[in-house]
Amino acid sequence: MVSLLDGDLSLPSVINLMLGSEEGWSTVASFCEAVMGLKEASEREREQAADALPLRRRRTGGRRRRYAHLMPPP
């Protein structure tokens, strides 16, 4: 993506790339998916770390279970 933008990763340049062609849209979408995948993997590592703060640990869904009976059926 950087090569298509000649090193200019400003928002207007990225938007122009996305709106300029189907290839540009696909390039930006692939870049975003890759970045989000890396961020999610990093978050999972932080959640699973033994020394993680309680705020960083994965939540168990207690609130959802506690109030499930109030939700309408799917």
mmCIF file of the N, C-alpha and C atoms, coordinates in Angstrom:
data_MODEL
# 
_entry.id   MODEL 
# 
loop_
_atom_site.group_PDB 
_atom_site.id 
_atom_site.type_symbol 
_atom_site.label_atom_id 
_atom_site.label_alt_id 
_atom_site.label_comp_id 
_atom_site.label_asym_id 
_atom_site.label_entity_id 
_atom_site.label_seq_id 
_atom_site.pdbx_PDB_ins_code 
_atom_site.Cartn_x 
_atom_site.Cartn_y 
_atom_site.Cartn_z 
_atom_site.occupancy 
_atom_site.B_iso_or_equiv 
_atom_site.pdbx_formal_charge 
_atom_site.auth_seq_id 
_atom_site.auth_comp_id 
_atom_site.auth_asym_id 
_atom_site.auth_atom_id 
_atom_site.pdbx_PDB_model_num 
ATOM 1   N N  . MET A 1 1  ? 0.826   -1.172  0.000  1.00 0.00 ? 1  MET A N  1 
ATOM 2   C CA . MET A 1 1  ? 0.000   0.000   0.000  1.00 0.00 ? 1  MET A CA 1 
ATOM 3   C C  . MET A 1 1  ? 0.880   1.249   0.000  1.00 0.00 ? 1  MET A C  1 
ATOM 4   N N  . VAL A 1 2  ? 1.963   1.224   0.751  1.00 0.00 ? 2  VAL A N  1 
ATOM 5   C CA . VAL A 1 2  ? 2.851   2.384   0.816  1.00 0.00 ? 2  VAL A CA 1 
ATOM 6   C C  . VAL A 1 2  ? 3.419   2.701   -0.559 1.00 0.00 ? 2  VAL A C  1 
ATOM 7   N N  . SER A 1 3  ? 3.728   1.657   -1.332 1.00 0.00 ? 3  SER A N  1 
ATOM 8   C CA . SER A 1 3  ? 4.290   1.906   -2.662 1.00 0.00 ? 3  SER A CA 1 
ATOM 9   C C  . SER A 1 3  ? 3.250   2.533   -3.596 1.00 0.00 ? 3  SER A C  1 
ATOM 10  N N  . LEU A 1 4  ? 1.998   2.165   -3.467 1.00 0.00 ? 4  LEU A N  1 
ATOM 11  C CA . LEU A 1 4  ? 0.943   2.762   -4.289 1.00 0.00 ? 4  LEU A CA 1 
ATOM 12  C C  . LEU A 1 4  ? 0.713   4.223   -3.928 1.00 0.00 ? 4  LEU A C  1 
ATOM 13  N N  . LEU A 1 5  ? 0.989   4.576   -2.676 1.00 0.00 ? 5  LEU A N  1 
ATOM 14  C CA . LEU A 1 5  ? 0.779   5.951   -2.217 1.00 0.00 ? 5  LEU A CA 1 
ATOM 15  C C  . LEU A 1 5  ? 2.068   6.772   -2.259 1.00 0.00 ? 5  LEU A C  1 
ATOM 16  N N  . ASP A 1 6  ? 3.146   6.212   -2.779 1.00 0.00 ? 6  ASP A N  1 
ATOM 17  C CA . ASP A 1 6  ? 4.445   6.891   -2.822 1.00 0.00 ? 6  ASP A CA 1 
ATOM 18  C C  . ASP A 1 6  ? 4.871   7.388   -1.444 1.00 0.00 ? 6  ASP A C  1 
ATOM 19  N N  . GLY A 1 7  ? 4.602   6.601   -0.415 1.00 0.00 ? 7  GLY A N  1 
ATOM 20  C CA . GLY A 1 7  ? 5.027   6.928   0.931  1.00 0.00 ? 7  GLY A CA 1 
ATOM 21  C C  . GLY A 1 7  ? 4.128   7.896   1.675  1.00 0.00 ? 7  GLY A C  1 
ATOM 22  N N  . ASP A 1 8  ? 3.085   8.403   1.039  1.00 0.00 ? 8  ASP A N  1 
ATOM 23  C CA . ASP A 1 8  ? 2.181   9.376   1.670  1.00 0.00 ? 8  ASP A CA 1 
ATOM 24  C C  . ASP A 1 8  ? 0.980   8.637   2.256  1.00 0.00 ? 8  ASP A C  1 
ATOM 25  N N  . LEU A 1 9  ? 1.000   8.414   3.580  1.00 0.00 ? 9  LEU A N  1 
ATOM 26  C CA . LEU A 1 9  ? -0.089  7.684   4.235  1.00 0.00 ? 9  LEU A CA 1 
ATOM 27  C C  . LEU A 1 9  ? -1.097  8.616   4.890  1.00 0.00 ? 9  LEU A C  1 
ATOM 28  N N  . SER A 1 10 ? -1.215  9.829   4.378  1.00 0.00 ? 10 SER A N  1 
ATOM 29  C CA . SER A 1 10 ? -2.199  10.759  4.942  1.00 0.00 ? 10 SER A CA 1 
ATOM 30  C C  . SER A 1 10 ? -3.610  10.277  4.599  1.00 0.00 ? 10 SER A C  1 
ATOM 31  N N  . LEU A 1 11 ? -4.561  10.697  5.387  1.00 0.00 ? 11 LEU A N  1 
ATOM 32  C CA . LEU A 1 11 ? -5.951  10.274  5.182  1.00 0.00 ? 11 LEU A CA 1 
ATOM 33  C C  . LEU A 1 11 ? -6.470  10.623  3.787  1.00 0.00 ? 11 LEU A C  1 
ATOM 34  N N  . PRO A 1 12 ? -6.255  11.835  3.285  1.00 0.00 ? 12 PRO A N  1 
ATOM 35  C CA . PRO A 1 12 ? -6.734  12.127  1.926  1.00 0.00 ? 12 PRO A CA 1 
ATOM 36  C C  . PRO A 1 12 ? -6.132  11.206  0.869  1.00 0.00 ? 12 PRO A C  1 
ATOM 37  N N  . SER A 1 13 ? -4.855  10.866  1.015  1.00 0.00 ? 13 SER A N  1 
ATOM 38  C CA . SER A 1 13 ? -4.220  9.964   0.042  1.00 0.00 ? 13 SER A CA 1 
ATOM 39  C C  . SER A 1 13 ? -4.819  8.570   0.096  1.00 0.00 ? 13 SER A C  1 
ATOM 40  N N  . VAL A 1 14 ? -5.068  8.076   1.302  1.00 0.00 ? 14 VAL A N  1 
ATOM 41  C CA . VAL A 1 14 ? -5.651  6.738   1.452  1.00 0.00 ? 14 VAL A CA 1 
ATOM 42  C C  . VAL A 1 14 ? -7.068  6.727   0.882  1.00 0.00 ? 14 VAL A C  1 
ATOM 43  N N  . ILE A 1 15 ? -7.836  7.765   1.154  1.00 0.00 ? 15 ILE A N  1 
ATOM 44  C CA . ILE A 1 15 ? -9.208  7.839   0.626  1.00 0.00 ? 15 ILE A CA 1 
ATOM 45  C C  . ILE A 1 15 ? -9.189  7.900   -0.892 1.00 0.00 ? 15 ILE A C  1 
ATOM 46  N N  . ASN A 1 16 ? -8.287  8.703   -1.456 1.00 0.00 ? 16 ASN A N  1 
ATOM 47  C CA . ASN A 1 16 ? -8.192  8.772   -2.921 1.00 0.00 ? 16 ASN A CA 1 
ATOM 48  C C  . ASN A 1 16 ? -7.825  7.417   -3.518 1.00 0.00 ? 16 ASN A C  1 
ATOM 49  N N  . LEU A 1 17 ? -6.945  6.689   -2.852 1.00 0.00 ? 17 LEU A N  1 
ATOM 50  C CA . LEU A 1 17 ? -6.577  5.357   -3.327 1.00 0.00 ? 17 LEU A CA 1 
ATOM 51  C C  . LEU A 1 17 ? -7.788  4.435   -3.290 1.00 0.00 ? 17 LEU A C  1 
ATOM 52  N N  . MET A 1 18 ? -8.534  4.487   -2.194 1.00 0.00 ? 18 MET A N  1 
ATOM 53  C CA . MET A 1 18 ? -9.715  3.621   -2.056 1.00 0.00 ? 18 MET A CA 1 
ATOM 54  C C  . MET A 1 18 ? -10.767 3.930   -3.113 1.00 0.00 ? 18 MET A C  1 
ATOM 55  N N  . LEU A 1 19 ? -10.984 5.204   -3.368 1.00 0.00 ? 19 LEU A N  1 
ATOM 56  C CA . LEU A 1 19 ? -12.037 5.599   -4.303 1.00 0.00 ? 19 LEU A CA 1 
ATOM 57  C C  . LEU A 1 19 ? -11.579 5.610   -5.757 1.00 0.00 ? 19 LEU A C  1 
ATOM 58  N N  . GLY A 1 20 ? -10.275 5.490   -5.964 1.00 0.00 ? 20 GLY A N  1 
ATOM 59  C CA . GLY A 1 20 ? -9.736  5.566   -7.318 1.00 0.00 ? 20 GLY A CA 1 
ATOM 60  C C  . GLY A 1 20 ? -9.937  4.316   -8.154 1.00 0.00 ? 20 GLY A C  1 
ATOM 61  N N  . SER A 1 21 ? -9.931  3.157   -7.517 1.00 0.00 ? 21 SER A N  1 
ATOM 62  C CA . SER A 1 21 ? -10.079 1.914   -8.285 1.00 0.00 ? 21 SER A CA 1 
ATOM 63  C C  . SER A 1 21 ? -10.448 0.768   -7.359 1.00 0.00 ? 21 SER A C  1 
ATOM 64  N N  . GLU A 1 22 ? -10.914 -0.297  -7.963 1.00 0.00 ? 22 GLU A N  1 
ATOM 65  C CA . GLU A 1 22 ? -11.243 -1.506  -7.207 1.00 0.00 ? 22 GLU A CA 1 
ATOM 66  C C  . GLU A 1 22 ? -9.977  -2.095  -6.578 1.00 0.00 ? 22 GLU A C  1 
ATOM 67  N N  . GLU A 1 23 ? -8.867  -2.027  -7.316 1.00 0.00 ? 23 GLU A N  1 
ATOM 68  C CA . GLU A 1 23 ? -7.595  -2.529  -6.787 1.00 0.00 ? 23 GLU A CA 1 
ATOM 69  C C  . GLU A 1 23 ? -7.160  -1.720  -5.564 1.00 0.00 ? 23 GLU A C  1 
ATOM 70  N N  . GLY A 1 24 ? -7.337  -0.411  -5.638 1.00 0.00 ? 24 GLY A N  1 
ATOM 71  C CA . GLY A 1 24 ? -6.984  0.443   -4.507 1.00 0.00 ? 24 GLY A CA 1 
ATOM 72  C C  . GLY A 1 24 ? -7.821  0.119   -3.287 1.00 0.00 ? 24 GLY A C  1 
ATOM 73  N N  . TRP A 1 25 ? -9.116  -0.092  -3.503 1.00 0.00 ? 25 TRP A N  1 
ATOM 74  C CA . TRP A 1 25 ? -10.012 -0.458  -2.393 1.00 0.00 ? 25 TRP A CA 1 
ATOM 75  C C  . TRP A 1 25 ? -9.561  -1.771  -1.759 1.00 0.00 ? 25 TRP A C  1 
ATOM 76  N N  . SER A 1 26 ? -9.275  -2.756  -2.598 1.00 0.00 ? 26 SER A N  1 
ATOM 77  C CA . SER A 1 26 ? -8.849  -4.069  -2.100 1.00 0.00 ? 26 SER A CA 1 
ATOM 78  C C  . SER A 1 26 ? -7.522  -3.975  -1.352 1.00 0.00 ? 26 SER A C  1 
ATOM 79  N N  . THR A 1 27 ? -6.632  -3.136  -1.826 1.00 0.00 ? 27 THR A N  1 
ATOM 80  C CA . THR A 1 27 ? -5.338  -2.969  -1.177 1.00 0.00 ? 27 THR A CA 1 
ATOM 81  C C  . THR A 1 27 ? -5.503  -2.404  0.224  1.00 0.00 ? 27 THR A C  1 
ATOM 82  N N  . VAL A 1 28 ? -6.317  -1.357  0.354  1.00 0.00 ? 28 VAL A N  1 
ATOM 83  C CA . VAL A 1 28 ? -6.540  -0.738  1.662  1.00 0.00 ? 28 VAL A CA 1 
ATOM 84  C C  . VAL A 1 28 ? -7.271  -1.706  2.588  1.00 0.00 ? 28 VAL A C  1 
ATOM 85  N N  . ALA A 1 29 ? -8.260  -2.421  2.054  1.00 0.00 ? 29 ALA A N  1 
ATOM 86  C CA . ALA A 1 29 ? -9.003  -3.386  2.870  1.00 0.00 ? 29 ALA A CA 1 
ATOM 87  C C  . ALA A 1 29 ? -8.074  -4.491  3.380  1.00 0.00 ? 29 ALA A C  1 
ATOM 88  N N  . SER A 1 30 ? -7.195  -4.992  2.534  1.00 0.00 ? 30 SER A N  1 
ATOM 89  C CA . SER A 1 30 ? -6.249  -6.030  2.954  1.00 0.00 ? 30 SER A CA 1 
ATOM 90  C C  . SER A 1 30 ? -5.298  -5.509  4.021  1.00 0.00 ? 30 SER A C  1 
ATOM 91  N N  . PHE A 1 31 ? -4.834  -4.281  3.841  1.00 0.00 ? 31 PHE A N  1 
ATOM 92  C CA . PHE A 1 31 ? -3.947  -3.663  4.829  1.00 0.00 ? 31 PHE A CA 1 
ATOM 93  C C  . PHE A 1 31 ? -4.656  -3.548  6.178  1.00 0.00 ? 31 PHE A C  1 
ATOM 94  N N  . CYS A 1 32 ? -5.900  -3.075  6.170  1.00 0.00 ? 32 CYS A N  1 
ATOM 95  C CA . CYS A 1 32 ? -6.659  -2.919  7.412  1.00 0.00 ? 32 CYS A CA 1 
ATOM 96  C C  . CYS A 1 32 ? -6.886  -4.266  8.097  1.00 0.00 ? 32 CYS A C  1 
ATOM 97  N N  . GLU A 1 33 ? -7.215  -5.290  7.318  1.00 0.00 ? 33 GLU A N  1 
ATOM 98  C CA . GLU A 1 33 ? -7.425  -6.620  7.893  1.00 0.00 ? 33 GLU A CA 1 
ATOM 99  C C  . GLU A 1 33 ? -6.143  -7.152  8.533  1.00 0.00 ? 33 GLU A C  1 
ATOM 100 N N  . ALA A 1 34 ? -5.009  -6.912  7.876  1.00 0.00 ? 34 ALA A N  1 
ATOM 101 C CA . ALA A 1 34 ? -3.732  -7.374  8.426  1.00 0.00 ? 34 ALA A CA 1 
ATOM 102 C C  . ALA A 1 34 ? -3.416  -6.652  9.735  1.00 0.00 ? 34 ALA A C  1 
ATOM 103 N N  . VAL A 1 35 ? -3.617  -5.345  9.762  1.00 0.00 ? 35 VAL A N  1 
ATOM 104 C CA . VAL A 1 35 ? -3.336  -4.570  10.971 1.00 0.00 ? 35 VAL A CA 1 
ATOM 105 C C  . VAL A 1 35 ? -4.257  -5.005  12.109 1.00 0.00 ? 35 VAL A C  1 
ATOM 106 N N  . MET A 1 36 ? -5.546  -5.180  11.833 1.00 0.00 ? 36 MET A N  1 
ATOM 107 C CA . MET A 1 36 ? -6.488  -5.597  12.871 1.00 0.00 ? 36 MET A CA 1 
ATOM 108 C C  . MET A 1 36 ? -6.145  -6.992  13.390 1.00 0.00 ? 36 MET A C  1 
ATOM 109 N N  . GLY A 1 37 ? -5.719  -7.879  12.498 1.00 0.00 ? 37 GLY A N  1 
ATOM 110 C CA . GLY A 1 37 ? -5.310  -9.218  12.931 1.00 0.00 ? 37 GLY A CA 1 
ATOM 111 C C  . GLY A 1 37 ? -4.129  -9.169  13.886 1.00 0.00 ? 37 GLY A C  1 
ATOM 112 N N  . LEU A 1 38 ? -3.156  -8.319  13.579 1.00 0.00 ? 38 LEU A N  1 
ATOM 113 C CA . LEU A 1 38 ? -1.997  -8.167  14.463 1.00 0.00 ? 38 LEU A CA 1 
ATOM 114 C C  . LEU A 1 38 ? -2.401  -7.584  15.816 1.00 0.00 ? 38 LEU A C  1 
ATOM 115 N N  . LYS A 1 39 ? -3.295  -6.595  15.786 1.00 0.00 ? 39 LYS A N  1 
ATOM 116 C CA . LYS A 1 39 ? -3.742  -5.985  17.040 1.00 0.00 ? 39 LYS A CA 1 
ATOM 117 C C  . LYS A 1 39 ? -4.504  -6.994  17.901 1.00 0.00 ? 39 LYS A C  1 
ATOM 118 N N  . GLU A 1 40 ? -5.366  -7.805  17.277 1.00 0.00 ? 40 GLU A N  1 
ATOM 119 C CA . GLU A 1 40 ? -6.135  -8.800  18.020 1.00 0.00 ? 40 GLU A CA 1 
ATOM 120 C C  . GLU A 1 40 ? -5.220  -9.864  18.618 1.00 0.00 ? 40 GLU A C  1 
ATOM 121 N N  . ALA A 1 41 ? -4.208  -10.286 17.854 1.00 0.00 ? 41 ALA A N  1 
ATOM 122 C CA . ALA A 1 41 ? -3.266  -11.281 18.372 1.00 0.00 ? 41 ALA A CA 1 
ATOM 123 C C  . ALA A 1 41 ? -2.497  -10.715 19.562 1.00 0.00 ? 41 ALA A C  1 
ATOM 124 N N  . SER A 1 42 ? -2.099  -9.463  19.472 1.00 0.00 ? 42 SER A N  1 
ATOM 125 C CA . SER A 1 42 ? -1.399  -8.816  20.573 1.00 0.00 ? 42 SER A CA 1 
ATOM 126 C C  . SER A 1 42 ? -2.293  -8.708  21.808 1.00 0.00 ? 42 SER A C  1 
ATOM 127 N N  . GLU A 1 43 ? -3.561  -8.393  21.583 1.00 0.00 ? 43 GLU A N  1 
ATOM 128 C CA . GLU A 1 43 ? -4.502  -8.302  22.701 1.00 0.00 ? 43 GLU A CA 1 
ATOM 129 C C  . GLU A 1 43 ? -4.688  -9.655  23.379 1.00 0.00 ? 43 GLU A C  1 
ATOM 130 N N  . ARG A 1 44 ? -4.791  -10.716 22.580 1.00 0.00 ? 44 ARG A N  1 
ATOM 131 C CA . ARG A 1 44 ? -4.935  -12.060 23.161 1.00 0.00 ? 44 ARG A CA 1 
ATOM 132 C C  . ARG A 1 44 ? -3.716  -12.425 23.996 1.00 0.00 ? 44 ARG A C  1 
ATOM 133 N N  . GLU A 1 45 ? -2.533  -12.055 23.526 1.00 0.00 ? 45 GLU A N  1 
ATOM 134 C CA . GLU A 1 45 ? -1.307  -12.326 24.295 1.00 0.00 ? 45 GLU A CA 1 
ATOM 135 C C  . GLU A 1 45 ? -1.337  -11.587 25.628 1.00 0.00 ? 45 GLU A C  1 
ATOM 136 N N  . ARG A 1 46 ? -1.760  -10.325 25.619 1.00 0.00 ? 46 ARG A N  1 
ATOM 137 C CA . ARG A 1 46 ? -1.842  -9.557  26.865 1.00 0.00 ? 46 ARG A CA 1 
ATOM 138 C C  . ARG A 1 46 ? -2.866  -10.158 27.815 1.00 0.00 ? 46 ARG A C  1 
ATOM 139 N N  . GLU A 1 47 ? -3.994  -10.623 27.284 1.00 0.00 ? 47 GLU A N  1 
ATOM 140 C CA . GLU A 1 47 ? -5.035  -11.216 28.127 1.00 0.00 ? 47 GLU A CA 1 
ATOM 141 C C  . GLU A 1 47 ? -4.566  -12.513 28.773 1.00 0.00 ? 47 GLU A C  1 
ATOM 142 N N  . GLN A 1 48 ? -3.749  -13.285 28.065 1.00 0.00 ? 48 GLN A N  1 
ATOM 143 C CA . GLN A 1 48 ? -3.326  -14.592 28.558 1.00 0.00 ? 48 GLN A CA 1 
ATOM 144 C C  . GLN A 1 48 ? -2.073  -14.532 29.424 1.00 0.00 ? 48 GLN A C  1 
ATOM 145 N N  . ALA A 1 49 ? -1.435  -13.382 29.491 1.00 0.00 ? 49 ALA A N  1 
ATOM 146 C CA . ALA A 1 49 ? -0.203  -13.255 30.276 1.00 0.00 ? 49 ALA A CA 1 
ATOM 147 C C  . ALA A 1 49 ? -0.508  -13.472 31.753 1.00 0.00 ? 49 ALA A C  1 
ATOM 148 N N  . ALA A 1 50 ? 0.351   -14.230 32.408 1.00 0.00 ? 50 ALA A N  1 
ATOM 149 C CA . ALA A 1 50 ? 0.147   -14.546 33.826 1.00 0.00 ? 50 ALA A CA 1 
ATOM 150 C C  . ALA A 1 50 ? 0.232   -13.305 34.700 1.00 0.00 ? 50 ALA A C  1 
ATOM 151 N N  . ASP A 1 51 ? 1.035   -12.343 34.290 1.00 0.00 ? 51 ASP A N  1 
ATOM 152 C CA . ASP A 1 51 ? 1.198   -11.137 35.095 1.00 0.00 ? 51 ASP A CA 1 
ATOM 153 C C  . ASP A 1 51 ? 0.304   -9.977  34.631 1.00 0.00 ? 51 ASP A C  1 
ATOM 154 N N  . ALA A 1 52 ? -0.702  -10.287 33.818 1.00 0.00 ? 52 ALA A N  1 
ATOM 155 C CA . ALA A 1 52 ? -1.592  -9.247  33.303 1.00 0.00 ? 52 ALA A CA 1 
ATOM 156 C C  . ALA A 1 52 ? -2.443  -8.654  34.420 1.00 0.00 ? 52 ALA A C  1 
ATOM 157 N N  . LEU A 1 53 ? -2.670  -7.371  34.316 1.00 0.00 ? 53 LEU A N  1 
ATOM 158 C CA . LEU A 1 53 ? -3.561  -6.715  35.264 1.00 0.00 ? 53 LEU A CA 1 
ATOM 159 C C  . LEU A 1 53 ? -4.975  -7.278  35.087 1.00 0.00 ? 53 LEU A C  1 
ATOM 160 N N  . PRO A 1 54 ? -5.766  -7.308  36.150 1.00 0.00 ? 54 PRO A N  1 
ATOM 161 C CA . PRO A 1 54 ? -7.122  -7.841  36.021 1.00 0.00 ? 54 PRO A CA 1 
ATOM 162 C C  . PRO A 1 54 ? -7.934  -7.150  34.928 1.00 0.00 ? 54 PRO A C  1 
ATOM 163 N N  . LEU A 1 55 ? -7.689  -5.865  34.698 1.00 0.00 ? 55 LEU A N  1 
ATOM 164 C CA . LEU A 1 55 ? -8.404  -5.127  33.674 1.00 0.00 ? 55 LEU A CA 1 
ATOM 165 C C  . LEU A 1 55 ? -8.081  -5.637  32.273 1.00 0.00 ? 55 LEU A C  1 
ATOM 166 N N  . ARG A 1 56 ? -6.880  -6.189  32.089 1.00 0.00 ? 56 ARG A N  1 
ATOM 167 C CA . ARG A 1 56 ? -6.442  -6.693  30.785 1.00 0.00 ? 56 ARG A CA 1 
ATOM 168 C C  . ARG A 1 56 ? -6.884  -8.124  30.522 1.00 0.00 ? 56 ARG A C  1 
ATOM 169 N N  . ARG A 1 57 ? -7.276  -8.845  31.557 1.00 0.00 ? 57 ARG A N  1 
ATOM 170 C CA . ARG A 1 57 ? -7.619  -10.257 31.366 1.00 0.00 ? 57 ARG A CA 1 
ATOM 171 C C  . ARG A 1 57 ? -8.945  -10.403 30.652 1.00 0.00 ? 57 ARG A C  1 
ATOM 172 N N  . ARG A 1 58 ? -9.091  -11.509 29.967 1.00 0.00 ? 58 ARG A N  1 
ATOM 173 C CA . ARG A 1 58 ? -10.302 -11.782 29.213 1.00 0.00 ? 58 ARG A CA 1 
ATOM 174 C C  . ARG A 1 58 ? -11.489 -11.881 30.156 1.00 0.00 ? 58 ARG A C  1 
ATOM 175 N N  . ARG A 1 59 ? -12.565 -11.252 29.783 1.00 0.00 ? 59 ARG A N  1 
ATOM 176 C CA . ARG A 1 59 ? -13.769 -11.285 30.605 1.00 0.00 ? 59 ARG A CA 1 
ATOM 177 C C  . ARG A 1 59 ? -14.524 -12.581 30.360 1.00 0.00 ? 59 ARG A C  1 
ATOM 178 N N  . THR A 1 60 ? -15.202 -13.045 31.365 1.00 0.00 ? 60 THR A N  1 
ATOM 179 C CA . THR A 1 60 ? -15.859 -14.351 31.271 1.00 0.00 ? 60 THR A CA 1 
ATOM 180 C C  . THR A 1 60 ? -17.322 -14.251 30.853 1.00 0.00 ? 60 THR A C  1 
ATOM 181 N N  . GLY A 1 61 ? -17.854 -13.066 30.721 1.00 0.00 ? 61 GLY A N  1 
ATOM 182 C CA . GLY A 1 61 ? -19.240 -12.914 30.283 1.00 0.00 ? 61 GLY A CA 1 
ATOM 183 C C  . GLY A 1 61 ? -20.239 -13.032 31.406 1.00 0.00 ? 61 GLY A C  1 
ATOM 184 N N  . GLY A 1 62 ? -19.838 -12.732 32.637 1.00 0.00 ? 62 GLY A N  1 
ATOM 185 C CA . GLY A 1 62 ? -20.733 -12.848 33.795 1.00 0.00 ? 62 GLY A CA 1 
ATOM 186 C C  . GLY A 1 62 ? -21.956 -11.971 33.680 1.00 0.00 ? 62 GLY A C  1 
ATOM 187 N N  . ARG A 1 63 ? -21.793 -10.758 33.206 1.00 0.00 ? 63 ARG A N  1 
ATOM 188 C CA . ARG A 1 63 ? -22.931 -9.855  33.081 1.00 0.00 ? 63 ARG A CA 1 
ATOM 189 C C  . ARG A 1 63 ? -23.936 -10.387 32.061 1.00 0.00 ? 63 ARG A C  1 
ATOM 190 N N  . ARG A 1 64 ? -23.433 -10.916 30.951 1.00 0.00 ? 64 ARG A N  1 
ATOM 191 C CA . ARG A 1 64 ? -24.324 -11.446 29.926 1.00 0.00 ? 64 ARG A CA 1 
ATOM 192 C C  . ARG A 1 64 ? -25.143 -12.611 30.478 1.00 0.00 ? 64 ARG A C  1 
ATOM 193 N N  . ARG A 1 65 ? -24.492 -13.502 31.224 1.00 0.00 ? 65 ARG A N  1 
ATOM 194 C CA . ARG A 1 65 ? -25.220 -14.644 31.802 1.00 0.00 ? 65 ARG A CA 1 
ATOM 195 C C  . ARG A 1 65 ? -26.222 -14.176 32.842 1.00 0.00 ? 65 ARG A C  1 
ATOM 196 N N  . ARG A 1 66 ? -25.845 -13.173 33.618 1.00 0.00 ? 66 ARG A N  1 
ATOM 197 C CA . ARG A 1 66 ? -26.695 -12.686 34.695 1.00 0.00 ? 66 ARG A CA 1 
ATOM 198 C C  . ARG A 1 66 ? -27.995 -12.080 34.158 1.00 0.00 ? 66 ARG A C  1 
ATOM 199 N N  . TYR A 1 67 ? -27.927 -11.434 33.003 1.00 0.00 ? 67 TYR A N  1 
ATOM 200 C CA . TYR A 1 67 ? -29.097 -10.753 32.461 1.00 0.00 ? 67 TYR A CA 1 
ATOM 201 C C  . TYR A 1 67 ? -29.695 -11.441 31.239 1.00 0.00 ? 67 TYR A C  1 
ATOM 202 N N  . ALA A 1 68 ? -29.245 -12.647 30.930 1.00 0.00 ? 68 ALA A N  1 
ATOM 203 C CA . ALA A 1 68 ? -29.724 -13.367 29.751 1.00 0.00 ? 68 ALA A CA 1 
ATOM 204 C C  . ALA A 1 68 ? -31.228 -13.613 29.804 1.00 0.00 ? 68 ALA A C  1 
ATOM 205 N N  . HIS A 1 69 ? -31.760 -13.847 30.988 1.00 0.00 ? 69 HIS A N  1 
ATOM 206 C CA . HIS A 1 69 ? -33.193 -14.137 31.094 1.00 0.00 ? 69 HIS A CA 1 
ATOM 207 C C  . HIS A 1 69 ? -34.056 -12.915 30.731 1.00 0.00 ? 69 HIS A C  1 
ATOM 208 N N  . LEU A 1 70 ? -33.478 -11.735 30.703 1.00 0.00 ? 70 LEU A N  1 
ATOM 209 C CA . LEU A 1 70 ? -34.223 -10.524 30.348 1.00 0.00 ? 70 LEU A CA 1 
ATOM 210 C C  . LEU A 1 70 ? -34.258 -10.257 28.845 1.00 0.00 ? 70 LEU A C  1 
ATOM 211 N N  . MET A 1 71 ? -33.405 -10.946 28.110 1.00 0.00 ? 71 MET A N  1 
ATOM 212 C CA . MET A 1 71 ? -33.328 -10.727 26.680 1.00 0.00 ? 71 MET A CA 1 
ATOM 213 C C  . MET A 1 71 ? -34.413 -11.495 25.942 1.00 0.00 ? 71 MET A C  1 
ATOM 214 N N  . PRO A 1 72 ? -34.937 -10.920 24.851 1.00 0.00 ? 72 PRO A N  1 
ATOM 215 C CA . PRO A 1 72 ? -35.945 -11.648 24.059 1.00 0.00 ? 72 PRO A CA 1 
ATOM 216 C C  . PRO A 1 72 ? -35.303 -12.842 23.364 1.00 0.00 ? 72 PRO A C  1 
ATOM 217 N N  . PRO A 1 73 ? -36.075 -13.859 23.065 1.00 0.00 ? 73 PRO A N  1 
ATOM 218 C CA . PRO A 1 73 ? -35.506 -15.045 22.380 1.00 0.00 ? 73 PRO A CA 1 
ATOM 219 C C  . PRO A 1 73 ? -35.010 -14.663 20.986 1.00 0.00 ? 73 PRO A C  1 
ATOM 220 N N  . PRO A 1 74 ? -33.986 -15.362 20.507 1.00 0.00 ? 74 PRO A N  1 
ATOM 221 C CA . PRO A 1 74 ? -33.402 -15.021 19.176 1.00 0.00 ? 74 PRO A CA 1 
ATOM 222 C C  . PRO A 1 74 ? -34.312 -15.286 18.015 1.00 0.00 ? 74 PRO A C  1 
# 
